[in-house]
Amino acid sequence: MVTAHVVIVDNSFTDGSAAAILRQIQSCLVEHFDISVKHSTFQLETVDIGVEKPESVKHPLNRSEQYF
């Protein structure tokens, strides 16, 4: 099993690109890693989603960085 939180730009959820990003991540996993994965979970989120989280689990990226 593979799980990951993936931080993407805010407008990815409104412009329809979030689904394409998810497909890219899934393809990358299959193409670049020699592992057998029966199940994967990728949680797509924006930097702002984690604002209320405790410091110990906040994502270290800042808004000036470029993502998918």
GIVENDA-V121729 format. One record per residue. N is the residue number from 1. RES is the residue in one letter. D_CENTER is the distance of its C-alpha to the mean C-alpha in Angstrom with 2 decimals. Layout:
n;res;d_center
N;RES;D_CENTER
N;RES;D_CENTER
This chain:
n;res;d_center
1;M;15.88
2;V;12.38
3;T;9.78
4;A;6.56
5;H;4.70
6;V;1.46
7;V;4.46
8;I;6.16
9;V;9.93
10;D;11.86
11;N;13.78
12;S;11.12
13;F;11.91
14;T;15.58
15;D;16.13
16;G;14.78
17;S;12.30
18;A;9.24
19;A;11.01
20;A;11.68
21;I;8.22
22;L;7.65
23;R;11.10
24;Q;10.57
25;I;8.12
26;Q;10.76
27;S;13.52
28;C;12.53
29;L;12.67
30;V;16.02
31;E;17.45
32;H;16.84
33;F;17.20
34;D;20.52
35;I;19.62
36;S;20.35
37;V;17.52
38;K;18.95
39;H;15.93
40;S;12.15
41;T;9.82
42;F;6.08
43;Q;5.67
44;L;4.26
45;E;6.28
46;T;8.51
47;V;10.41
48;D;13.29
49;I;12.07
50;G;12.64
51;V;16.03
52;E;18.10
53;K;16.67
54;P;19.07
55;E;18.91
56;S;18.43
57;V;14.90
58;K;13.73
59;H;11.07
60;P;13.44
61;L;12.22
62;N;14.57
63;R;14.78
64;S;16.82
65;E;14.27
66;Q;12.96
67;Y;9.42
68;F;8.90
